[in-house]
Amino acid sequence: MDLFEQEGKPHQPLADRMRPSTLDEIRGQDHLLGQGKPLRRAIEEDKLHSMVFWGPPGTGKTTLARLIAHYCGAQFLSISAVLSGVKDIRQSIDQAREAQQMHGRPTVLFVDEVHRFNKAQQDAFLPHVEDGTIFFIGATTENPSFELNNALLSRVRTYVLRRIETDAIEAILRHALEDSERGLGQLELSMSDDVIHQLAVVADGDARRSLNLLEIAADLAEETDQGRVISEQTLTDVTSHSLRRFDKGGELFYDQISALHKSVRGSDPDAALYWFARMLDGGCDPLYLARRVVRMASEDIGNADPRALPLTLQAWDTYERLGSPEGELAIAQAIVYMACAAKSNAVYSAFGAARKDARDLGTLEVPLHLRNAPTQLMKELDYGKDYRYAHDEEDAFAVGENYFPEEMEPRQYYYPVERGLELKIKEKLDFLRDSNRKARQEKS
C-alpha cells in the first residue's frame, strides 16, 4: 500500500490515516472508555443512545462517534453545523428513514460543531430523535448547557472528553513514526525522546494537532549520515508560530479568567500570575484583562484596602500609554498587589442587598426632612423641615437621625470585615450604630 493511500483516499492527512480503529486505540479517555465504564459497556452491549460529546479540539469526538456506529452496526452520517442547514438535516433524515425501512438498520447522525446551529435548527432533530429515526451524536467545544436547547439536552446524555495528556500524545506520535501501513514508518525517521516530548507539549492536548505538526516536520527532516532526523531545530521551525489553545469567546476563555479571578481572591499571587501569563500567551487582549482586574479590586478587596482600585486604574492607564509588552508588567504588578492585599466583599454584598430592596419595595417616598427646598413653595410644603445638618452636630454626626423612607425599617447592608482598613471602619460604624440605637430607645 502506498504511504499516502488509506481506504482508497490518496494523499490522506496523517491525522486521518492514524484514526483509532478500535476503542482500545483511543488514548486519554479512560474515564469514558476504560473497562467497565458506562459508555464502553453501552457500546459493547449495543445499547445505542443519543449523546453529546463535549471537549477540546483533537480529543477524539468524531472518531468515537464513528466507532460507536461501527460497533453497533449502524449507518454513519455526518454533517457540520458550520456548513449545513435545515435542508441538509432533512436530507440526512431521509437517508436514515430509508435505511430503517429497507434494511432495518439504525443510523447515527453525527453533528460536528453542534453549538453553531440556532434554536430552529436544533429543534429540527427533536421529533426524529424521539421516534428513533436517528441516534443523534453532537460534538461541541462549548459548554452544552449554554449553547444547546434544553429540549435537545433533555433527550441526550452528555459525555465530557478530556484534553489528552502529554504522555498519551507521545505514545500517539511514536505509533505514527513506527507504523508502516498508516503512519510514517516507511520513511525511517529518527526523532529523540526529548524532541517527541517537546512536540507533545506544543500540541497542548490535541492529538490531531500533534500529528499535523509531525507530518510537516517529516517533510522538513534533515538528511544526516544516520538517516533522516527530525531535530529540535526542525521542530522550532514548524512550531514557531503555534499558539496555545485559547478560544477568545468560548468555554476555555471563561475558565481561565475565572481561574485568574479566583487566584486573586484566594490570595495566591503565583497562581494569579500564571493564569495572567497563560491568557496573554493565548492571545487575550491585555485591555480586557485590565478591565477585569479593576472589577476584582472593587468586588474582592473593596474598603479593606482602597488603594487597590486606583492602582488597577493606573495599571490600565499605563498599558494604554506603553502598549505591549512593557505595559503588561503594570497589570501584573496590580494583580500581585491585589492577591496580597486584605480581602473584603462587604461592599459588593451590601450593594447587592440594597439593589434588591430598591427593586422589591417599590417607589417609596423620600422623607420630607431629606428633600431639597430650592423654592418658596417647597419650603411651605415642609421640604427640608427639621433636617439636622451633620456638620453642626457634635463629632459631625446627627445621633438618632433616620435617612431611610418612613415606610421602611432601617436596614444594615454593609458589614465590614475585620481585616485591613475595614477593621477601623467597622469599629467606627459599630460606635455610631450603637449611639443611634440608644437615641431611638430613649425616644420610644
VODRENGU-581366 format. One record per residue (C-alpha): residue number from 1; x, y, z. Coordinates in steps of 0.2 Angstrom, whole numbers, padded with zeros to 4 digits. Each point is the difference from the previous one (the first is absolute). Layout:
N
(NUM,(X,Y,Z))
...
//
This chain:
444
(1,(0000,0000,0000))
(2,(0006,0017,-0004))
(3,(0005,0011,0015))
(4,(-0013,0013,-0004))
(5,(-0014,-0011,-0005))
(6,(-0012,-0007,0013))
(7,(-0017,-0007,-0003))
(8,(0001,0006,-0018))
(9,(0003,0018,0004))
(10,(0017,0007,-0008))
(11,(0010,0013,0010))
(12,(-0011,-0003,0015))
(13,(0007,0011,0015))
(14,(0010,-0010,0013))
(15,(-0012,0005,0014))
(16,(-0014,-0008,-0010))
(17,(0010,-0016,-0005))
(18,(0004,-0002,0019))
(19,(-0018,0000,0006))
(20,(-0002,-0013,0013))
(21,(-0010,-0015,-0007))
(22,(-0005,-0008,0017))
(23,(-0005,0007,0016))
(24,(0016,-0007,0008))
(25,(0010,0012,-0012))
(26,(-0008,0015,0007))
(27,(0012,0009,0011))
(28,(-0004,0012,0015))
(29,(-0018,-0004,0003))
(30,(0001,-0015,0012))
(31,(-0013,0009,0011))
(32,(-0013,-0004,-0014))
(33,(0008,-0015,-0009))
(34,(0009,-0010,0014))
(35,(-0006,-0017,0003))
(36,(-0016,0000,0009))
(37,(-0004,0018,-0003))
(38,(-0018,0004,-0004))
(39,(0003,0007,-0018))
(40,(0011,-0015,-0004))
(41,(-0012,-0012,0007))
(42,(-0014,0008,-0010))
(43,(0010,-0001,-0016))
(44,(0005,-0018,0002))
(45,(-0018,-0005,0005))
(46,(-0007,0009,-0015))
(47,(-0010,0012,0011))
(48,(0000,0014,-0012))
(49,(-0006,0017,0006))
(50,(0000,0018,-0005))
(51,(0015,0010,0008))
(52,(0010,0016,-0001))
(53,(0019,-0001,0001))
(54,(0007,0016,0008))
(55,(0019,0003,0000))
(56,(0015,0009,-0007))
(57,(0006,-0002,-0018))
(58,(0009,-0016,-0005))
(59,(-0006,-0011,0015))
(60,(-0009,-0012,-0011))
(61,(-0018,0005,-0001))
(62,(-0003,-0004,-0019))
(63,(0010,-0016,0001))
(64,(-0010,-0006,0015))
(65,(-0016,0003,-0009))
(66,(0006,-0010,-0015))
(67,(0005,-0014,0011))
(68,(-0017,0000,0009))
(69,(-0009,-0002,-0016))
(70,(0012,-0014,-0006))
(71,(-0001,-0010,0016))
(72,(-0019,0002,0000))
(73,(-0002,-0004,-0018))
(74,(-0008,0016,-0004))
(75,(0001,0011,-0015))
(76,(0011,0015,0003))
(77,(-0005,0017,-0007))
(78,(0010,0016,0004))
(79,(-0005,0019,-0003))
(80,(0009,0015,0006))
(81,(-0010,0014,0008))
(82,(0013,0012,-0008))
(83,(-0005,-0005,-0017))
(84,(-0017,-0007,0001))
(85,(-0018,0006,0002))
(86,(-0018,-0007,0002))
(87,(0001,-0007,-0018))
(88,(0015,-0011,0005))
(89,(-0009,-0006,0016))
(90,(-0015,-0005,-0010))
(91,(0011,-0009,-0013))
(92,(0008,-0010,0014))
(93,(-0016,-0004,0008))
(94,(-0006,-0007,-0017))
(95,(0015,-0011,-0001))
(96,(-0002,-0006,0018))
(97,(-0019,-0004,-0003))
(98,(0005,-0009,-0016))
(99,(0013,-0011,0009))
(100,(-0013,-0004,0014))
(101,(-0014,-0005,-0012))
(102,(0010,-0009,-0013))
(103,(0013,-0009,0010))
(104,(-0005,0002,0018))
(105,(0016,0009,0004))
(106,(0002,0014,0013))
(107,(0009,0016,-0005))
(108,(0012,0011,0010))
(109,(-0001,0018,-0005))
(110,(0015,0009,0005))
(111,(-0001,0019,0001))
(112,(0017,0008,0002))
(113,(0001,0017,0008))
(114,(-0018,-0002,0005))
(115,(0000,0016,0011))
(116,(0001,0010,-0017))
(117,(-0018,-0005,-0004))
(118,(-0014,0012,0005))
(119,(-0015,-0005,0010))
(120,(-0011,-0004,-0015))
(121,(0014,-0011,-0007))
(122,(0002,-0009,0016))
(123,(-0019,-0002,0002))
(124,(0000,-0009,-0017))
(125,(0008,-0015,0007))
(126,(-0012,-0002,0015))
(127,(-0014,-0010,-0008))
(128,(0012,-0012,-0009))
(129,(0010,-0003,0016))
(130,(-0017,-0004,0009))
(131,(-0006,-0012,-0013))
(132,(0016,-0009,-0002))
(133,(0004,0005,-0018))
(134,(0017,0005,0005))
(135,(0012,-0001,0015))
(136,(0006,0017,0001))
(137,(0019,0003,0005))
(138,(0005,0018,0001))
(139,(0018,0006,0003))
(140,(0004,0017,0008))
(141,(0015,0010,0007))
(142,(-0013,0011,0009))
(143,(-0009,-0003,0016))
(144,(-0016,-0009,-0005))
(145,(-0010,0008,0014))
(146,(0003,0017,-0008))
(147,(-0001,-0004,-0018))
(148,(-0013,-0014,-0002))
(149,(-0019,0001,0002))
(150,(-0007,-0008,0016))
(151,(-0012,-0010,-0011))
(152,(0015,-0008,-0009))
(153,(0011,-0002,0015))
(154,(-0014,-0009,0009))
(155,(0000,-0014,-0013))
(156,(0019,-0003,0000))
(157,(0013,-0005,0012))
(158,(0015,0011,0001))
(159,(0018,-0007,0000))
(160,(0015,0011,0004))
(161,(0016,-0004,-0009))
(162,(0016,0005,0008))
(163,(0015,0008,-0008))
(164,(0012,-0013,-0004))
(165,(0015,-0001,0012))
(166,(0018,0003,-0006))
(167,(0005,-0018,0003))
(168,(-0015,-0007,-0010))
(169,(0005,0013,-0014))
(170,(0018,-0007,0000))
(171,(-0007,-0018,-0002))
(172,(-0011,0006,-0015))
(173,(0015,0008,-0008))
(174,(0011,-0015,0002))
(175,(-0013,-0011,-0007))
(176,(-0001,0011,-0016))
(177,(0019,0000,-0002))
(178,(0000,-0019,0001))
(179,(-0015,-0005,-0009))
(180,(0004,-0005,-0018))
(181,(-0017,-0003,-0006))
(182,(-0009,0016,0005))
(183,(0014,0011,0008))
(184,(0017,0005,-0005))
(185,(0009,-0016,0003))
(186,(0006,-0002,-0018))
(187,(0010,0017,0002))
(188,(0011,-0007,0014))
(189,(0000,0016,0009))
(190,(0010,0003,0015))
(191,(-0006,0011,0014))
(192,(0007,0001,0018))
(193,(-0011,-0002,0016))
(194,(0003,0018,0004))
(195,(-0006,0006,-0016))
(196,(-0015,-0011,0000))
(197,(-0004,0007,0017))
(198,(0002,0018,-0006))
(199,(-0012,-0004,-0014))
(200,(-0013,-0008,0012))
(201,(0001,0016,0011))
(202,(-0003,0011,-0015))
(203,(-0015,-0010,-0005))
(204,(-0008,0006,0016))
(205,(-0011,-0015,0002))
(206,(-0006,-0001,-0018))
(207,(0005,-0017,-0008))
(208,(-0005,0006,-0018))
(209,(0011,0015,0002))
(210,(0015,-0010,0006))
(211,(-0002,-0011,-0016))
(212,(-0002,0015,-0012))
(213,(0016,0007,0008))
(214,(0009,-0016,-0002))
(215,(-0005,-0002,-0018))
(216,(0007,0017,-0004))
(217,(0016,-0003,0010))
(218,(0002,-0017,-0010))
(219,(0001,0010,-0016))
(220,(0013,0012,0007))
(221,(0011,-0014,0008))
(222,(0018,0002,-0001))
(223,(0011,-0012,-0011))
(224,(0014,-0006,0011))
(225,(0013,-0015,0000))
(226,(-0012,-0009,0012))
(227,(-0015,0003,-0012))
(228,(-0014,0012,0001))
(229,(-0002,0009,0017))
(230,(-0013,0011,0007))
(231,(0011,0011,0011))
(232,(-0004,0014,0013))
(233,(0003,0013,-0013))
(234,(-0012,-0008,-0012))
(235,(-0013,0000,0013))
(236,(0003,0018,0004))
(237,(-0002,0004,-0018))
(238,(-0017,-0009,-0001))
(239,(-0007,0007,0016))
(240,(0007,0018,0001))
(241,(-0017,0007,-0004))
(242,(-0010,-0012,0010))
(243,(-0011,0007,0015))
(244,(-0007,-0009,0015))
(245,(-0018,-0005,-0002))
(246,(-0010,0015,0005))
(247,(-0018,0004,-0006))
(248,(-0003,0019,0003))
(249,(-0019,-0003,0001))
(250,(-0002,-0017,0006))
(251,(0000,-0011,0015))
(252,(0019,-0001,0002))
(253,(0001,0019,0000))
(254,(-0012,0002,0014))
(255,(0008,-0015,0010))
(256,(0016,0009,0000))
(257,(-0006,0017,0005))
(258,(-0010,-0008,0014))
(259,(0017,-0009,0005))
(260,(0009,0017,0000))
(261,(-0014,0009,0010))
(262,(-0001,-0014,0013))
(263,(0019,-0001,0002))
(264,(-0001,0019,0004))
(265,(-0014,-0003,0012))
(266,(0009,-0014,0008))
(267,(0015,0010,0004))
(268,(0012,-0010,-0012))
(269,(0011,0012,-0010))
(270,(0009,-0014,-0008))
(271,(-0015,-0009,-0007))
(272,(-0007,0017,-0005))
(273,(0015,0004,-0010))
(274,(0000,-0017,-0008))
(275,(-0018,0002,-0007))
(276,(0004,0018,-0005))
(277,(0015,-0006,-0010))
(278,(-0010,-0015,-0007))
(279,(-0014,0012,-0007))
(280,(0013,0012,-0007))
(281,(0009,-0015,-0008))
(282,(-0016,-0005,-0008))
(283,(-0003,0017,-0008))
(284,(-0012,0008,0012))
(285,(-0002,0019,-0001))
(286,(0010,0007,0015))
(287,(-0013,0014,0000))
(288,(-0014,-0012,0004))
(289,(0011,-0007,0014))
(290,(0003,0017,0007))
(291,(-0019,0003,0000))
(292,(-0003,-0016,0010))
(293,(0014,0004,0012))
(294,(-0009,0017,0004))
(295,(-0016,-0010,0004))
(296,(0010,-0012,0012))
(297,(0006,0015,0009))
(298,(-0018,0006,0004))
(299,(-0008,-0018,0002))
(300,(0013,-0009,0011))
(301,(0011,0014,0008))
(302,(-0011,0015,0002))
(303,(0002,0010,0016))
(304,(0012,-0012,0008))
(305,(0013,0008,-0011))
(306,(-0007,0014,-0010))
(307,(0017,0003,-0008))
(308,(-0003,-0015,-0011))
(309,(-0013,0009,-0011))
(310,(0011,0015,-0005))
(311,(0015,-0012,-0003))
(312,(-0010,-0010,-0012))
(313,(-0006,0015,-0009))
(314,(0018,0006,-0001))
(315,(0005,-0017,-0007))
(316,(-0013,0002,-0014))
(317,(0006,0018,-0004))
(318,(0018,-0006,0000))
(319,(-0004,-0014,-0013))
(320,(-0009,0012,-0011))
(321,(0015,0012,0000))
(322,(0014,-0013,-0002))
(323,(-0009,-0014,-0009))
(324,(0007,-0018,-0001))
(325,(0010,-0008,0008))
(326,(0006,0014,0011))
(327,(-0017,0005,0006))
(328,(-0005,-0018,0005))
(329,(0013,0001,0014))
(330,(-0011,0014,0008))
(331,(-0016,-0011,-0001))
(332,(0011,-0014,0008))
(333,(0005,0011,0014))
(334,(-0018,0004,0004))
(335,(-0005,-0018,0000))
(336,(0014,-0004,0012))
(337,(-0005,0014,0011))
(338,(-0018,-0005,0001))
(339,(0004,-0018,0003))
(340,(0010,0005,0015))
(341,(-0012,0013,0006))
(342,(-0013,-0002,0014))
(343,(-0016,-0006,-0007))
(344,(-0018,0006,0002))
(345,(-0016,-0003,-0010))
(346,(-0010,0010,0013))
(347,(-0004,0014,-0012))
(348,(-0004,-0012,-0014))
(349,(-0012,-0009,0011))
(350,(-0008,0016,0007))
(351,(-0003,0007,-0017))
(352,(-0008,-0016,-0006))
(353,(-0012,0000,0015))
(354,(-0004,0019,-0002))
(355,(-0004,-0003,-0018))
(356,(-0012,-0014,0004))
(357,(-0009,0011,0013))
(358,(-0001,0014,-0013))
(359,(-0007,-0012,-0013))
(360,(-0012,-0009,0012))
(361,(-0007,0014,0011))
(362,(-0006,0011,-0014))
(363,(0000,0020,-0001))
(364,(0001,0005,0018))
(365,(-0002,0018,0004))
(366,(0016,0010,0005))
(367,(-0003,0007,0018))
(368,(-0004,0018,0000))
(369,(0014,0005,0011))
(370,(0012,-0008,-0013))
(371,(-0007,0010,-0015))
(372,(0008,0015,-0007))
(373,(-0010,0016,0001))
(374,(0007,0012,-0014))
(375,(-0017,0009,-0002))
(376,(-0012,0009,0012))
(377,(-0014,-0012,-0004))
(378,(0011,-0015,0005))
(379,(0004,0009,0016))
(380,(-0019,0002,0004))
(381,(-0003,-0018,-0004))
(382,(0013,-0004,0014))
(383,(0014,-0006,-0012))
(384,(0016,-0001,0010))
(385,(-0009,0005,0017))
(386,(0009,-0007,0015))
(387,(0015,-0006,-0009))
(388,(0015,-0001,0011))
(389,(0016,0006,-0009))
(390,(0013,-0012,0006))
(391,(0014,0012,0000))
(392,(-0009,0010,0013))
(393,(-0001,-0015,0012))
(394,(0012,-0007,0012))
(395,(0014,-0010,-0009))
(396,(-0010,0004,-0016))
(397,(-0012,-0013,0003))
(398,(-0019,0002,0003))
(399,(-0004,-0013,0013))
(400,(-0016,-0009,-0003))
(401,(-0004,0007,-0017))
(402,(-0009,-0011,-0013))
(403,(0005,0001,-0018))
(404,(-0011,-0014,-0006))
(405,(-0018,0002,-0007))
(406,(-0013,0001,0014))
(407,(-0009,-0016,-0006))
(408,(0016,-0010,0001))
(409,(0009,-0007,0015))
(410,(0018,0006,0001))
(411,(0011,-0014,-0008))
(412,(0018,-0005,0002))
(413,(0008,-0005,-0016))
(414,(0018,0004,0003))
(415,(0009,-0012,0012))
(416,(0019,0004,-0001))
(417,(0012,-0014,0003))
(418,(0013,0000,0013))
(419,(0014,0002,-0012))
(420,(0011,0014,-0007))
(421,(-0008,0017,0001))
(422,(-0017,-0007,0002))
(423,(0004,-0005,0017))
(424,(0001,0019,0005))
(425,(-0016,0003,-0010))
(426,(-0009,-0013,0009))
(427,(0006,0007,0017))
(428,(-0007,0017,-0005))
(429,(-0016,-0006,-0007))
(430,(-0003,-0011,0015))
(431,(0001,0015,0011))
(432,(-0011,0011,-0010))
(433,(-0013,-0014,-0002))
(434,(0000,-0003,0018))
(435,(-0002,0019,0004))
(436,(-0015,0000,-0012))
(437,(-0008,-0015,0008))
(438,(0001,0008,0017))
(439,(-0007,0017,-0006))
(440,(-0015,-0009,-0008))
(441,(-0003,-0010,0016))
(442,(-0001,0016,0010))
(443,(-0012,0007,-0013))
(444,(-0012,-0015,0002))
//
